[in-house]
Amino acid sequence: MSTVRLARPPRHLRRRGRTVALFLGPFLLLFVTMYLAPIGYTLYQSFFRMHRDGLGLTAPTRVFAGLSNYGTALGDPSFRGSLLRVLLIGLVQVPLMLLLALGLALLLDARSTPFKRFFRLAFFLPYALPGVVGALMWSYLVAPGLSPITAAAHHLGLHLDLTSDAMLAPIIGNMLTWGWTGYNMLIIYSALQAIPAELSEAATMDGCSAWGTAWRIKVPLVRPALVLTTVFSIIGTAQLYNEPAILHNVAPNLSSAYTPILAAYGQIDANNFNAAAAESVLLAALAFVLSFGFLRIVQRRGAAL
């Protein structure tokens, strides 16, 4: 009875495999320990709760709670309101920001635009600033008694309160647009730079205007970049934290559960870590559903075209 012996891979393939493992090893280690492990631990904690017996004089014990933490989170009006709030902010702010980023990228890509390097740096500079610094700056611009915008409106006979309940969402959306438009513009502009110049030259020779060239040639070709920036923006809006957390210092009427992450952070302050884990998982699920749903819609429309 003969046995079949598998041939060993050639030496150069084994060496290449070791090289790949050497380069990918640190990344995989960090990815597992800093990304997958915390996600798994959060999901695990969301199925438990702390149980206290009697008068609470003894140490609490951790018991399996099933989906009760998720039911409590979804039954909390403040948490449901935070989810709805980021949805409404994203529905308005994300399209406006991406339209502005696309317009700025097209302007930078136009041949007749002067001082391109200066404007590219100026548009990108807000993103280069730390988010907390930008939020502090905007807090000064809208704070009652300090805001130069409010003072200018007062001189015109207008009473303007930029920290009222009705103005909080527009102010936060404006802060997000100011901070992230340059980042998205740079991604779209990089995609525009990859378009062969021959296409624009051929369109010009055919009598196509600059607007027509941008709309009919450039915008369709940067569609993958637009999809990418939209997905990033959806995930970023769901994770909204810095802006409302800083703005709360000058707008006490801003709820401590204004966004889902603020709501989860409030649970941590109350030492209810399992509820915070459940709310974090629900937020992650919402971001996944929105981003995946958007990708599916884009793929279907692309297939239809």
N, C-alpha and C positions, 0 to 999 in steps of 0.2 A: 504494500500500500504506500503510494508515494504521497508526500506532503508538498503543498505549494508554499513556497517561501516568497514573501512579499519583498520586492526590491526596495532598498533604501533610497530615499531621494538623493539626487546628486549633491555633492558637497557645496556647490555654490548656492543651491536652493536652501540647504540647511543654514548656511551662513546668512543668507538673506532673511530667513525666518527669525534667526536670533537678533539680527539688526532691527527688524520691525518690532519684535517684542521689547527690545531695549528702549526704543523710542516711544512706544505706546504704553509701556508699563507704568511710568509715572503718571501719565494722564488717566489711565484706567484706575489706578490706585486712588487718585484724588477724586475721580468721578464717583467711584463706589463709596468712599468714606465721607465725602463732603456733599454728595448730592443724593445718591440712591439710599444710603443708610438713613439720613435724616427723614427722607420721605417715608420710608418703611416704618421708622420708629413713630413718626407722627400718626400714620394710619393705625398702627398698633395701639397707641395711647387713646385714640378716639373711641375705641370700643370698651373702655373701662371708665369707672368713676370711683370717687373716694366715698366710702360709707362710714358714718359715725354712729356709734351705739350710745344709747342712753342720753346722758346730758352732754355728751361731747367731751368728757373728761379723759377718755382714753384715746390713744393714738388712732387715727382713722386707718381703715383698711381698704385696699383696692379690690374692687369686685368687678366682674364682667357685666357690662351694661348693654351689650348688643348695639342696637341702633338708637338707643334712647337719647344719646347726646346729639345725634343728628336731628331727631324729632324736636328736641328742646330748642336747638339753634333755628330750625325752620319755623318753629312756633313763636320765636321772639320777634315782635314787631320792629324793634330797633335794628336787628340784624337783617331782616328782610328789607327794611328801608335802606340799609347801607348797600345791599346788592342792587336794588332798583336805582339808587343814586348813581353808582358808578356806571350802570348801563346807560342811563340818560346822558351823563357827561360824555361817555364814549361815543354815543350815537351822534352827538353834535360836534364834539371837539375833534375826534379822529378824522372825519372827512375834511373838515375845514383845514386842519393842520397839514394833511397830505396834499390837498389842493394847493396850499401856499408853498409847501416844499417843492412840489412839481413845477409850479410857476417860477420859483427862484432858480431851480435847476435848469429850466429851459432858458431863462434869461442869461445865466452864466454860460450856457453852451452856445448862445448866439454869437455870431462873428462880430457883430457891431457893438457888443457890450464893452464899454471901457472899464479899466481898472478891475479886471476879473479877479486877480489875486487878492486885492484889498476886500472886495465884496465877499469873496469866498470865505476869507478869514472872519469878516464881520458877521456873516450869517451863522458861522459855526461857533463863534465865541460864546454865546449863551450856553451851549451844551458843554463847552470846556470848563465852565464854572461848576463847582460842586453844587448839587441840587439843593442842599441846605442853605448855601450862601444865596442862591437865587431866590429861594423861598423867603429868606430874611429880608432881602431887598424889596420884594414885592409886598411883604408885610408892612414895611415902612411906608410904601407908596399908598397903601389903603387904610392904614391905621387912623382911627378918629383922633383929631387933634394934631396929627403929624403929617397927614397926607397932603402933598402939594396939589394933587388933583382935586381933593375936596376943597382946599383953600381957594383954588382958582374958580371952582364952581360957585363958592360962596360970594366971591367978588362980583360974579355975574348975576347974583340974586337967586341962585339955585341951591336947594338943600339936597346934598348928595351924601348918602351913607353907603360906602362900598363894602361894609361889613354886615349889612342887613341880611336877613334870611334869604331874601329874593336874589341878592347879589353874590352869595357865597359860591354857588356853582359856576356862574360866569367868570368870577375872579379866579377860581381854581383852574377852570378850563383855559383861561388866558395865560396863567402861569405855566401850564403844561405846554401850550402852543409855543410860548416864548422859549422854553427850555429845550424842546425836542424838534422843532422845525429844522434847525440847522443840521442835526444828525441825520434825519430822513432825507433832507436835501442832498447831503453828501453821498448817500447810497444811490439816489436816483441820478445824480450828476455823474457818478462813476459809471453807471450803466449807459448813460448818454455818450460818454467818452469812448465806449467800446463799439459804438455804431460806426460802420465804415463811412468815411467822408464821401465816398463815391455815390452813396444813396442820396445824400442831400444835394450834391452837385447835379445829379441826374434830375432830381425834382425841380431844381432851379432852372435847368435848361428846358424843362418841359413847361415852364411858365408858372410853376407853383409858388405861391407867396410864402413868406417866412412863417405866417400863422398856419397855412395849409401844410407846410412841411413838418411843422411841429406836431400838428394834430393827426395827420394821416400817416406819418412815417415814424417820428421819434417816440410819441406816446405809445403806440402799439408795441414797439420794440423794447421799451423799458417796462412792459407789463410785469415780468417776473420781479423786478425791483419794487414795483408798486405793491404787489402781493406780499412780498417779504416785509416791507415797512408797515403794511396794514396789520399783519399778524403780530409783529413786534409791538405795535401801538395798542392792539387789543389786550395783549398780555400785560403791558405796562399800565394801562388804565385800570385793569382789574387789581393791580398791586399798588394802587394809589395810597401813599402814606405820608411822604415828606411834606408836601404842600399843605394838606389840612392840619397836620400835626403842628407845623410852625405857625400857620394862620390862626390856630386856636388861641395863641398868646395875645393877639390883638382883637380877636372876635370870640369872646366867651360864649356867645350864643351858638357857636359851632359845636355840634353834638360830639361827645367823646366816642360815639359809634358812627361817625359820619361815613366812614368807609369800612369794608369788611375787615381789613387788616387792623384798623383802629379798634374795631369791636373785639377782635381776637386778642389784641394787646390788653384791652380792658379786662378780659377774662383772666389773663395772666396776672395782672395786678391784683385781682381778687383770689389768686391762688387756685383758680379753677382751670388747671392745665388741660384736663381732658376735654372740657368744652372748647377751649381755645384750639385744641388739635382738630376737633370735629369741624369747627368753623373754617379752619385753614384748609382742610380737605375739601369742604364744599366750595370754597373760593377757587381752589385749584381745578376742581371739576368744572366750575363755571368758565374759567379761562380756557380750559381744554375744549369744552363744547362750543364756545364762541369761535375760537380760532380754527378748530377742525371743521365746524359748520361753514365758516367763510371759505376755507380751502375747497370744500366740496362744491359750494356754489360756483366758485371760480372755475373749477375743473369741468363742471357741467356746461357752463357757458362757453368755455373754450372748446369743448367737444362739439357743441351745437354750431359754433362758428366754423 
